[in-house]
Amino acid sequence: MNAPFDTLEFAARIKATKLGKDGADTLARAMADVAMRDLVTTQALKEAIAAQTTRMTAVVVSALTLATAILAALISLK
């Protein structure tokens, strides 16, 4: 799970150490890259949900078709 990451506050805290401004900027960028790597856009999420819905619809239709064919075969055996 990702949590909001305040790069400015992080950099400000690091600047006060021996690492200084350059070290703080570098660390803040690196931490932001790691923290933001797994975030997804709304559009990408919508596309993934649509693709999954399409796949699940195909599975349900296939299962219903198979069940109908089996039921028809069983009825014809009578």
VMD Tcl script that builds the backbone (N, CA, C; Angstrom):
set m [mol new atoms 234]
animate dup $m
set s [atomselect $m all]
$s set {name element resname resid chain x y z} {
  {N N MET 1 A 0.848 -1.178 0.000}
  {CA C MET 1 A 0.000 0.000 0.000}
  {C C MET 1 A 0.889 1.235 0.000}
  {N N ASN 2 A 0.565 2.172 -0.854}
  {CA C ASN 2 A 1.330 3.410 -0.927}
  {C C ASN 2 A 0.679 4.491 -0.078}
  {N N ALA 3 A 1.496 5.285 0.549}
  {CA C ALA 3 A 1.021 6.416 1.333}
  {C C ALA 3 A 1.551 7.692 0.695}
  {N N PRO 4 A 0.863 8.812 0.883}
  {CA C PRO 4 A 1.365 10.075 0.340}
  {C C PRO 4 A 2.774 10.344 0.867}
  {N N PHE 5 A 3.626 10.867 -0.017}
  {CA C PHE 5 A 5.006 11.122 0.351}
  {C C PHE 5 A 5.320 12.588 0.068}
  {N N ASP 6 A 5.657 13.340 1.100}
  {CA C ASP 6 A 5.957 14.762 0.973}
  {C C ASP 6 A 7.454 14.927 0.746}
  {N N THR 7 A 7.852 15.068 -0.522}
  {CA C THR 7 A 9.276 15.170 -0.851}
  {C C THR 7 A 9.885 16.454 -0.312}
  {N N LEU 8 A 9.099 17.527 -0.245}
  {CA C LEU 8 A 9.641 18.795 0.257}
  {C C LEU 8 A 9.993 18.707 1.740}
  {N N GLU 9 A 9.113 18.117 2.518}
  {CA C GLU 9 A 9.391 17.956 3.948}
  {C C GLU 9 A 10.581 17.022 4.159}
  {N N PHE 10 A 10.629 15.953 3.383}
  {CA C PHE 10 A 11.741 15.015 3.472}
  {C C PHE 10 A 13.065 15.727 3.167}
  {N N ALA 11 A 13.089 16.485 2.072}
  {CA C ALA 11 A 14.308 17.197 1.684}
  {C C ALA 11 A 14.711 18.223 2.746}
  {N N ALA 12 A 13.728 18.914 3.310}
  {CA C ALA 12 A 14.031 19.917 4.341}
  {C C ALA 12 A 14.696 19.268 5.555}
  {N N ARG 13 A 14.233 18.102 5.940}
  {CA C ARG 13 A 14.832 17.410 7.086}
  {C C ARG 13 A 16.252 16.950 6.785}
  {N N ILE 14 A 16.469 16.469 5.561}
  {CA C ILE 14 A 17.798 15.981 5.197}
  {C C ILE 14 A 18.789 17.135 5.052}
  {N N LYS 15 A 18.327 18.289 4.576}
  {CA C LYS 15 A 19.206 19.453 4.405}
  {C C LYS 15 A 19.880 19.848 5.716}
  {N N ALA 16 A 19.189 19.595 6.808}
  {CA C ALA 16 A 19.718 19.968 8.124}
  {C C ALA 16 A 20.819 19.016 8.599}
  {N N THR 17 A 21.039 17.916 7.875}
  {CA C THR 17 A 22.075 16.959 8.270}
  {C C THR 17 A 23.364 17.222 7.496}
  {N N LYS 18 A 24.337 16.356 7.681}
  {CA C LYS 18 A 25.619 16.487 6.989}
  {C C LYS 18 A 25.487 16.319 5.474}
  {N N LEU 19 A 24.399 15.729 5.021}
  {CA C LEU 19 A 24.228 15.511 3.586}
  {C C LEU 19 A 24.006 16.807 2.813}
  {N N GLY 20 A 23.422 17.796 3.460}
  {CA C GLY 20 A 23.222 19.099 2.831}
  {C C GLY 20 A 22.161 19.093 1.742}
  {N N LYS 21 A 22.125 20.188 0.963}
  {CA C LYS 21 A 21.086 20.386 -0.053}
  {C C LYS 21 A 21.182 19.359 -1.174}
  {N N ASP 22 A 22.384 19.122 -1.715}
  {CA C ASP 22 A 22.520 18.168 -2.820}
  {C C ASP 22 A 22.105 16.757 -2.401}
  {N N GLY 23 A 22.542 16.349 -1.238}
  {CA C GLY 23 A 22.159 15.032 -0.740}
  {C C GLY 23 A 20.669 14.934 -0.496}
  {N N ALA 24 A 20.091 16.006 0.026}
  {CA C ALA 24 A 18.654 16.019 0.293}
  {C C ALA 24 A 17.855 15.925 -0.999}
  {N N ASP 25 A 18.273 16.694 -2.011}
  {CA C ASP 25 A 17.563 16.651 -3.292}
  {C C ASP 25 A 17.643 15.271 -3.933}
  {N N THR 26 A 18.820 14.678 -3.898}
  {CA C THR 26 A 19.004 13.348 -4.488}
  {C C THR 26 A 18.165 12.304 -3.755}
  {N N LEU 27 A 18.220 12.321 -2.443}
  {CA C LEU 27 A 17.433 11.360 -1.666}
  {C C LEU 27 A 15.927 11.563 -1.864}
  {N N ALA 28 A 15.494 12.817 -1.919}
  {CA C ALA 28 A 14.066 13.101 -2.101}
  {C C ALA 28 A 13.585 12.575 -3.450}
  {N N ARG 29 A 14.394 12.783 -4.500}
  {CA C ARG 29 A 14.011 12.268 -5.817}
  {C C ARG 29 A 13.954 10.741 -5.809}
  {N N ALA 30 A 14.937 10.120 -5.198}
  {CA C ALA 30 A 14.968 8.655 -5.140}
  {C C ALA 30 A 13.778 8.107 -4.359}
  {N N MET 31 A 13.478 8.710 -3.237}
  {CA C MET 31 A 12.347 8.252 -2.428}
  {C C MET 31 A 11.022 8.463 -3.172}
  {N N ALA 32 A 10.892 9.582 -3.867}
  {CA C ALA 32 A 9.663 9.846 -4.628}
  {C C ALA 32 A 9.493 8.808 -5.733}
  {N N ASP 33 A 10.594 8.460 -6.394}
  {CA C ASP 33 A 10.522 7.433 -7.444}
  {C C ASP 33 A 10.034 6.109 -6.879}
  {N N VAL 34 A 10.551 5.722 -5.745}
  {CA C VAL 34 A 10.147 4.463 -5.122}
  {C C VAL 34 A 8.699 4.536 -4.637}
  {N N ALA 35 A 8.329 5.635 -4.020}
  {CA C ALA 35 A 6.976 5.777 -3.464}
  {C C ALA 35 A 5.921 5.855 -4.565}
  {N N MET 36 A 6.266 6.422 -5.707}
  {CA C MET 36 A 5.291 6.634 -6.771}
  {C C MET 36 A 5.288 5.523 -7.819}
  {N N ARG 37 A 6.212 4.590 -7.728}
  {CA C ARG 37 A 6.363 3.567 -8.760}
  {C C ARG 37 A 5.095 2.750 -8.977}
  {N N ASP 38 A 4.401 2.375 -7.932}
  {CA C ASP 38 A 3.268 1.464 -8.044}
  {C C ASP 38 A 1.918 2.162 -8.124}
  {N N LEU 39 A 1.917 3.466 -8.257}
  {CA C LEU 39 A 0.645 4.179 -8.365}
  {C C LEU 39 A 0.060 3.975 -9.753}
  {N N VAL 40 A -1.241 3.988 -9.836}
  {CA C VAL 40 A -1.921 3.775 -11.114}
  {C C VAL 40 A -2.799 4.990 -11.401}
  {N N THR 41 A -2.913 5.327 -12.676}
  {CA C THR 41 A -3.780 6.438 -13.047}
  {C C THR 41 A -5.221 5.956 -13.087}
  {N N THR 42 A -6.131 6.890 -13.005}
  {CA C THR 42 A -7.555 6.554 -13.072}
  {C C THR 42 A -7.871 5.898 -14.410}
  {N N GLN 43 A -7.306 6.448 -15.493}
  {CA C GLN 43 A -7.553 5.891 -16.826}
  {C C GLN 43 A -7.039 4.460 -16.938}
  {N N ALA 44 A -5.839 4.208 -16.438}
  {CA C ALA 44 A -5.283 2.850 -16.498}
  {C C ALA 44 A -6.130 1.876 -15.684}
  {N N LEU 45 A -6.621 2.324 -14.541}
  {CA C LEU 45 A -7.483 1.482 -13.712}
  {C C LEU 45 A -8.791 1.167 -14.429}
  {N N LYS 46 A -9.388 2.175 -15.055}
  {CA C LYS 46 A -10.636 1.958 -15.801}
  {C C LYS 46 A -10.424 0.974 -16.944}
  {N N GLU 47 A -9.291 1.098 -17.645}
  {CA C GLU 47 A -8.996 0.182 -18.751}
  {C C GLU 47 A -8.804 -1.244 -18.245}
  {N N ALA 48 A -8.123 -1.401 -17.118}
  {CA C ALA 48 A -7.909 -2.733 -16.551}
  {C C ALA 48 A -9.227 -3.352 -16.104}
  {N N ILE 49 A -10.091 -2.561 -15.511}
  {CA C ILE 49 A -11.396 -3.066 -15.075}
  {C C ILE 49 A -12.234 -3.462 -16.278}
  {N N ALA 50 A -12.201 -2.652 -17.343}
  {CA C ALA 50 A -12.961 -2.974 -18.554}
  {C C ALA 50 A -12.462 -4.274 -19.174}
  {N N ALA 51 A -11.148 -4.453 -19.235}
  {CA C ALA 51 A -10.587 -5.684 -19.799}
  {C C ALA 51 A -10.978 -6.895 -18.956}
  {N N GLN 52 A -10.930 -6.752 -17.642}
  {CA C GLN 52 A -11.296 -7.854 -16.748}
  {C C GLN 52 A -12.784 -8.172 -16.882}
  {N N THR 53 A -13.602 -7.141 -17.009}
  {CA C THR 53 A -15.042 -7.348 -17.184}
  {C C THR 53 A -15.320 -8.110 -18.473}
  {N N THR 54 A -14.608 -7.759 -19.537}
  {CA C THR 54 A -14.775 -8.456 -20.816}
  {C C THR 54 A -14.394 -9.925 -20.687}
  {N N ARG 55 A -13.267 -10.197 -20.022}
  {CA C ARG 55 A -12.844 -11.583 -19.836}
  {C C ARG 55 A -13.853 -12.369 -18.993}
  {N N MET 56 A -14.337 -11.755 -17.924}
  {CA C MET 56 A -15.300 -12.451 -17.059}
  {C C MET 56 A -16.616 -12.689 -17.784}
  {N N THR 57 A -17.025 -11.747 -18.621}
  {CA C THR 57 A -18.251 -11.927 -19.410}
  {C C THR 57 A -18.101 -13.115 -20.344}
  {N N ALA 58 A -16.938 -13.236 -20.974}
  {CA C ALA 58 A -16.681 -14.367 -21.874}
  {C C ALA 58 A -16.740 -15.687 -21.107}
  {N N VAL 59 A -16.201 -15.713 -19.905}
  {CA C VAL 59 A -16.227 -16.931 -19.092}
  {C C VAL 59 A -17.665 -17.300 -18.726}
  {N N VAL 60 A -18.441 -16.323 -18.324}
  {CA C VAL 60 A -19.830 -16.590 -17.930}
  {C C VAL 60 A -20.647 -17.069 -19.131}
  {N N VAL 61 A -20.474 -16.415 -20.278}
  {CA C VAL 61 A -21.208 -16.827 -21.484}
  {C C VAL 61 A -20.813 -18.251 -21.871}
  {N N SER 62 A -19.531 -18.555 -21.803}
  {CA C SER 62 A -19.069 -19.913 -22.130}
  {C C SER 62 A -19.666 -20.937 -21.177}
  {N N ALA 63 A -19.681 -20.629 -19.900}
  {CA C ALA 63 A -20.231 -21.550 -18.907}
  {C C ALA 63 A -21.728 -21.759 -19.127}
  {N N LEU 64 A -22.447 -20.687 -19.427}
  {CA C LEU 64 A -23.891 -20.814 -19.676}
  {C C LEU 64 A -24.167 -21.605 -20.952}
  {N N THR 65 A -23.356 -21.394 -21.963}
  {CA C THR 65 A -23.517 -22.141 -23.216}
  {C C THR 65 A -23.279 -23.630 -22.980}
  {N N LEU 66 A -22.222 -23.934 -22.244}
  {CA C LEU 66 A -21.918 -25.329 -21.936}
  {C C LEU 66 A -23.027 -25.958 -21.089}
  {N N ALA 67 A -23.506 -25.237 -20.097}
  {CA C ALA 67 A -24.573 -25.755 -19.235}
  {C C ALA 67 A -25.844 -25.999 -20.049}
  {N N THR 68 A -26.146 -25.089 -20.973}
  {CA C THR 68 A -27.335 -25.247 -21.821}
  {C C THR 68 A -27.189 -26.470 -22.729}
  {N N ALA 69 A -25.997 -26.657 -23.288}
  {CA C ALA 69 A -25.766 -27.809 -24.162}
  {C C ALA 69 A -25.890 -29.114 -23.376}
  {N N ILE 70 A -25.339 -29.135 -22.180}
  {CA C ILE 70 A -25.440 -30.340 -21.344}
  {C C ILE 70 A -26.892 -30.612 -20.975}
  {N N LEU 71 A -27.621 -29.577 -20.608}
  {CA C LEU 71 A -29.034 -29.738 -20.256}
  {C C LEU 71 A -29.834 -30.227 -21.454}
  {N N ALA 72 A -29.573 -29.675 -22.617}
  {CA C ALA 72 A -30.270 -30.120 -23.825}
  {C C ALA 72 A -29.962 -31.575 -24.133}
  {N N ALA 73 A -28.708 -31.971 -23.945}
  {CA C ALA 73 A -28.334 -33.386 -24.187}
  {C C ALA 73 A -29.037 -34.300 -23.209}
  {N N LEU 74 A -29.111 -33.889 -21.950}
  {CA C LEU 74 A -29.786 -34.706 -20.938}
  {C C LEU 74 A -31.281 -34.816 -21.229}
  {N N ILE 75 A -31.878 -33.729 -21.680}
  {CA C ILE 75 A -33.328 -33.759 -21.973}
  {C C ILE 75 A -33.585 -34.667 -23.172}
  {N N SER 76 A -32.693 -34.621 -24.164}
  {CA C SER 76 A -32.901 -35.435 -25.373}
  {C C SER 76 A -32.721 -36.925 -25.088}
  {N N LEU 77 A -32.058 -37.288 -24.001}
  {CA C LEU 77 A -31.874 -38.698 -23.660}
  {C C LEU 77 A -33.157 -39.336 -23.125}
  {N N LYS 78 A -34.096 -38.548 -22.692}
  {CA C LYS 78 A -35.348 -39.089 -22.107}
  {C C LYS 78 A -36.188 -39.731 -23.129}
}
mol reanalyze $m
mol bondsrecalc $m
mol representation Tube
mol addrep $m
